[in-house]
Structure formats: C-alpha cells, structure tokens
Amino acid sequence: MMRRTLMAMALCGAFHTATAAADETTAAVTGENIFLGRCGTCHELPDPDALTPMQWRAVLKKMQKRMKFLGVPPLSDEENEKVYDWLSK
C-alpha cells in the first residue's frame, strides 16, 4: 500500500511539474484536459455523467483533501472550477 501511494505521489508530482510548464505557454487549458491529465494520472477516471453537479462538487472537494494528504499539489481554484464546470455540463 505504501509503495503504491509513493508511486502515485511521484507520478502526480511529475505530471504537475509538466502541467505547470505547459500552463505557462498555453493560456486556454480546459476542464476536460485537466480532468484527463491530472486526475487520470493517479486513478481510473469515472464517467462524467455518473454524478450530479452537487455530487461532483463533493468529490472534487474530497479529492483536493486527499491530494494534500498525499503530498500531491492540489488543483488551483481556477483548475478546480474548470474541472467542475466541465463535469457538471
């Protein structure tokens, strides 16, 4: 379990670094891109239609806490809103 957690932290951290560099050169990052890239790096992605907007809000809040707990940089407020907007469409 610890090995899996450490691997997830390393992968997510490496992706965050690459994403941050890409964000500096790409102004229009979409919620879908963030969802596929950041969220999909650490776990299998759920179907966006599986939950209601209110449920997605709760899931995103929970995932932010989980990322912080694991030492993975959480989504910025802007990224979080873009993902939420995309998921809730």
Z-matrix of the N, CA and C atoms (Angstrom, degrees):
N
C 1 1.458
C 2 1.526 1 110.45
N 3 1.341 2 116.43 1 -45.39
C 4 1.462 3 120.28 2 -179.47
C 5 1.521 4 110.70 3 -63.49
N 6 1.333 5 116.01 4 -39.78
C 7 1.465 6 120.02 5 179.94
C 8 1.526 7 110.28 6 -62.83
N 9 1.317 8 115.89 7 -42.51
C 10 1.470 9 120.63 8 179.54
C 11 1.535 10 110.56 9 -63.54
N 12 1.322 11 116.01 10 -41.87
C 13 1.458 12 120.65 11 179.02
C 14 1.519 13 110.79 12 -63.44
N 15 1.328 14 116.86 13 -44.72
C 16 1.462 15 120.40 14 179.35
C 17 1.519 16 111.32 15 -63.55
N 18 1.328 17 116.71 16 -39.18
C 19 1.458 18 120.29 17 178.99
C 20 1.525 19 109.86 18 -64.91
N 21 1.326 20 116.76 19 -43.69
C 22 1.469 21 120.26 20 178.81
C 23 1.516 22 110.54 21 -61.50
N 24 1.332 23 117.00 22 -41.22
C 25 1.459 24 120.65 23 179.25
C 26 1.522 25 110.59 24 -62.41
N 27 1.321 26 116.65 25 -43.56
C 28 1.464 27 120.37 26 -179.16
C 29 1.523 28 110.80 27 -64.67
N 30 1.324 29 116.32 28 -45.13
C 31 1.461 30 119.86 29 -179.71
C 32 1.519 31 111.75 30 -64.27
N 33 1.317 32 116.22 31 -44.38
C 34 1.467 33 119.61 32 -178.87
C 35 1.524 34 110.81 33 -67.26
N 36 1.314 35 116.69 34 -39.25
C 37 1.462 36 120.08 35 178.47
C 38 1.521 37 111.53 36 -64.45
N 39 1.321 38 116.45 37 -42.37
C 40 1.466 39 120.47 38 178.73
C 41 1.517 40 110.35 39 -65.28
N 42 1.328 41 116.36 40 -40.53
C 43 1.451 42 118.58 41 178.84
C 44 1.517 43 111.21 42 -66.33
N 45 1.330 44 116.44 43 -39.80
C 46 1.466 45 119.77 44 179.97
C 47 1.524 46 110.38 45 -60.65
N 48 1.324 47 117.63 46 -41.45
C 49 1.458 48 121.24 47 179.10
C 50 1.527 49 110.26 48 -61.93
N 51 1.326 50 116.28 49 -45.15
C 52 1.466 51 120.22 50 179.23
C 53 1.520 52 110.68 51 -66.05
N 54 1.322 53 116.90 52 -39.48
C 55 1.456 54 120.71 53 179.62
C 56 1.519 55 111.59 54 -66.00
N 57 1.318 56 116.45 55 -40.66
C 58 1.465 57 120.10 56 179.65
C 59 1.523 58 110.00 57 -61.47
N 60 1.336 59 117.24 58 -41.94
C 61 1.460 60 120.39 59 178.37
C 62 1.523 61 110.49 60 -64.99
N 63 1.337 62 116.51 61 -41.28
C 64 1.464 63 119.91 62 179.12
C 65 1.527 64 110.77 63 -66.74
N 66 1.336 65 117.07 64 -36.28
C 67 1.461 66 120.63 65 -179.40
C 68 1.519 67 111.51 66 -62.97
N 69 1.319 68 117.18 67 -32.15
C 70 1.455 69 120.33 68 179.47
C 71 1.519 70 111.36 69 -67.00
N 72 1.333 71 117.19 70 -29.04
C 73 1.452 72 120.57 71 -178.21
C 74 1.528 73 112.50 72 -99.84
N 75 1.333 74 117.57 73 -17.02
C 76 1.459 75 121.64 74 -178.90
C 77 1.517 76 109.02 75 -120.37
N 78 1.312 77 115.88 76 108.37
C 79 1.455 78 120.12 77 -176.27
C 80 1.528 79 112.33 78 -74.33
N 81 1.329 80 117.71 79 -31.09
C 82 1.463 81 120.75 80 -174.03
C 83 1.524 82 111.63 81 -103.20
N 84 1.311 83 117.20 82 76.62
C 85 1.457 84 121.48 83 174.50
C 86 1.522 85 106.84 84 -90.37
N 87 1.326 86 116.37 85 129.13
C 88 1.457 87 119.94 86 -175.83
C 89 1.519 88 111.73 87 -91.51
N 90 1.330 89 115.87 88 161.78
C 91 1.456 90 121.23 89 175.64
C 92 1.516 91 111.34 90 -60.60
N 93 1.322 92 116.46 91 -36.92
C 94 1.466 93 120.08 92 178.24
C 95 1.522 94 110.69 93 -64.14
N 96 1.339 95 117.54 94 -43.61
C 97 1.462 96 120.79 95 178.87
C 98 1.525 97 111.42 96 -61.30
N 99 1.319 98 115.97 97 -42.57
C 100 1.467 99 120.47 98 179.54
C 101 1.526 100 109.59 99 -64.76
N 102 1.334 101 116.83 100 -45.72
C 103 1.459 102 122.11 101 179.30
C 104 1.522 103 110.93 102 -58.14
N 105 1.320 104 116.78 103 -49.37
C 106 1.465 105 120.81 104 -178.81
C 107 1.522 106 111.95 105 -66.44
N 108 1.324 107 116.18 106 -40.58
C 109 1.459 108 119.97 107 -175.50
C 110 1.513 109 114.13 108 -81.19
N 111 1.307 110 116.77 109 -57.59
C 112 1.473 111 120.11 110 -176.22
C 113 1.521 112 111.76 111 -72.82
N 114 1.309 113 117.35 112 -50.13
C 115 1.463 114 120.62 113 -175.63
C 116 1.530 115 110.98 114 -72.59
N 117 1.329 116 115.67 115 -41.39
C 118 1.456 117 120.81 116 -177.88
C 119 1.509 118 114.65 117 -71.35
N 120 1.314 119 117.71 118 -12.47
C 121 1.458 120 121.15 119 178.15
C 122 1.525 121 111.11 120 -71.90
N 123 1.329 122 116.84 121 -32.05
C 124 1.462 123 120.67 122 -172.95
C 125 1.527 124 114.31 123 -103.12
N 126 1.324 125 118.40 124 -22.86
C 127 1.464 126 119.56 125 -177.98
C 128 1.524 127 110.21 126 -158.66
N 129 1.331 128 114.24 127 167.01
C 130 1.462 129 120.67 128 176.65
C 131 1.529 130 108.84 129 -64.27
N 132 1.301 131 115.26 130 138.50
C 133 1.463 132 119.52 131 -176.78
C 134 1.523 133 112.11 132 -85.11
N 135 1.337 134 116.15 133 135.21
C 136 1.462 135 119.30 134 175.22
C 137 1.524 136 110.74 135 -77.47
N 138 1.303 137 115.94 136 162.08
C 139 1.460 138 122.12 137 175.99
C 140 1.533 139 108.25 138 -69.70
N 141 1.315 140 118.50 139 124.55
C 142 1.468 141 120.69 140 179.56
C 143 1.528 142 113.80 141 -56.06
N 144 1.325 143 117.89 142 -28.00
C 145 1.462 144 121.64 143 -179.95
C 146 1.527 145 113.07 144 -82.28
N 147 1.332 146 117.23 145 -2.14
C 148 1.463 147 120.63 146 -174.97
C 149 1.527 148 113.37 147 -73.06
N 150 1.330 149 117.79 148 -22.46
C 151 1.459 150 121.33 149 -175.35
C 152 1.522 151 111.50 150 -127.76
N 153 1.299 152 115.36 151 159.49
C 154 1.467 153 121.57 152 175.31
C 155 1.528 154 108.76 153 -80.62
N 156 1.333 155 117.78 154 163.70
C 157 1.466 156 119.43 155 176.23
C 158 1.532 157 113.00 156 -54.73
N 159 1.317 158 117.49 157 -39.93
C 160 1.461 159 120.23 158 179.77
C 161 1.541 160 110.80 159 -65.62
N 162 1.317 161 117.05 160 -38.41
C 163 1.460 162 120.73 161 177.64
C 164 1.538 163 110.90 162 -67.51
N 165 1.343 164 116.54 163 -40.55
C 166 1.461 165 119.54 164 178.13
C 167 1.527 166 110.85 165 -61.76
N 168 1.332 167 117.09 166 -38.83
C 169 1.466 168 120.84 167 179.11
C 170 1.538 169 109.09 168 -58.67
N 171 1.334 170 116.84 169 -44.43
C 172 1.464 171 121.56 170 179.62
C 173 1.534 172 111.38 171 -66.27
N 174 1.329 173 116.91 172 -41.25
C 175 1.470 174 120.66 173 179.73
C 176 1.532 175 110.39 174 -63.84
N 177 1.322 176 116.82 175 -45.06
C 178 1.469 177 119.89 176 179.98
C 179 1.525 178 111.09 177 -62.34
N 180 1.314 179 116.87 178 -39.64
C 181 1.464 180 120.41 179 177.95
C 182 1.530 181 110.46 180 -63.26
N 183 1.331 182 116.05 181 -43.88
C 184 1.467 183 121.25 182 178.83
C 185 1.537 184 110.74 183 -63.08
N 186 1.323 185 116.89 184 -42.00
C 187 1.468 186 120.44 185 -178.73
C 188 1.528 187 111.37 186 -67.78
N 189 1.321 188 117.55 187 -35.13
C 190 1.470 189 120.44 188 176.08
C 191 1.533 190 109.50 189 -60.05
N 192 1.320 191 116.25 190 -45.48
C 193 1.471 192 120.64 191 178.71
C 194 1.520 193 110.96 192 -63.51
N 195 1.334 194 116.55 193 -42.40
C 196 1.463 195 120.72 194 -179.58
C 197 1.534 196 110.70 195 -63.84
N 198 1.322 197 116.83 196 -41.14
C 199 1.466 198 120.60 197 179.35
C 200 1.528 199 110.23 198 -62.81
N 201 1.320 200 116.88 199 -45.09
C 202 1.464 201 120.70 200 178.37
C 203 1.519 202 110.29 201 -60.39
N 204 1.337 203 117.06 202 -44.27
C 205 1.459 204 122.10 203 -179.94
C 206 1.525 205 111.22 204 -59.94
N 207 1.325 206 117.07 205 -39.06
C 208 1.468 207 121.95 206 -179.43
C 209 1.523 208 113.25 207 -81.92
N 210 1.322 209 116.53 208 -5.23
C 211 1.460 210 119.68 209 -179.27
C 212 1.516 211 113.37 210 81.36
N 213 1.327 212 116.38 211 16.69
C 214 1.458 213 122.17 212 178.08
C 215 1.530 214 107.32 213 -93.46
N 216 1.314 215 117.79 214 131.36
C 217 1.469 216 118.50 215 178.82
C 218 1.525 217 110.77 216 -57.44
N 219 1.319 218 117.64 217 122.62
C 220 1.467 219 120.06 218 179.76
C 221 1.520 220 111.07 219 -72.10
N 222 1.308 221 115.31 220 168.96
C 223 1.457 222 120.30 221 175.91
C 224 1.518 223 109.33 222 -65.61
N 225 1.311 224 116.15 223 145.99
C 226 1.461 225 119.78 224 172.75
C 227 1.522 226 107.93 225 -69.12
N 228 1.321 227 117.06 226 165.60
C 229 1.470 228 120.21 227 177.71
C 230 1.528 229 110.42 228 -57.82
N 231 1.324 230 116.51 229 -40.50
C 232 1.466 231 120.86 230 179.83
C 233 1.532 232 111.04 231 -65.53
N 234 1.332 233 116.95 232 -45.26
C 235 1.464 234 120.57 233 177.84
C 236 1.523 235 110.55 234 -61.51
N 237 1.314 236 115.76 235 -44.12
C 238 1.460 237 120.81 236 -179.27
C 239 1.528 238 110.76 237 -59.60
N 240 1.317 239 117.32 238 -43.08
C 241 1.465 240 120.89 239 179.38
C 242 1.525 241 111.66 240 -67.47
N 243 1.324 242 116.89 241 -38.98
C 244 1.466 243 119.78 242 177.98
C 245 1.523 244 110.81 243 -62.85
N 246 1.334 245 116.54 244 -43.40
C 247 1.465 246 120.25 245 178.77
C 248 1.525 247 109.67 246 -64.28
N 249 1.323 248 116.17 247 -46.59
C 250 1.469 249 119.77 248 179.42
C 251 1.533 250 111.12 249 -59.07
N 252 1.321 251 116.56 250 -46.61
C 253 1.465 252 119.69 251 179.48
C 254 1.512 253 111.97 252 -58.69
N 255 1.345 254 116.25 253 -41.20
C 256 1.445 255 120.21 254 -179.62
C 257 1.523 256 111.11 255 -69.23
N 258 1.325 257 117.45 256 -43.76
C 259 1.460 258 121.20 257 -179.33
C 260 1.520 259 112.53 258 -66.08
N 261 1.310 260 116.99 259 -32.18
C 262 1.460 261 119.60 260 -173.68
C 263 1.529 262 113.27 261 -89.68
N 264 1.325 263 117.76 262 3.44
C 265 1.475 264 120.66 263 177.46
C 266 1.508 265 110.68 264 -78.60
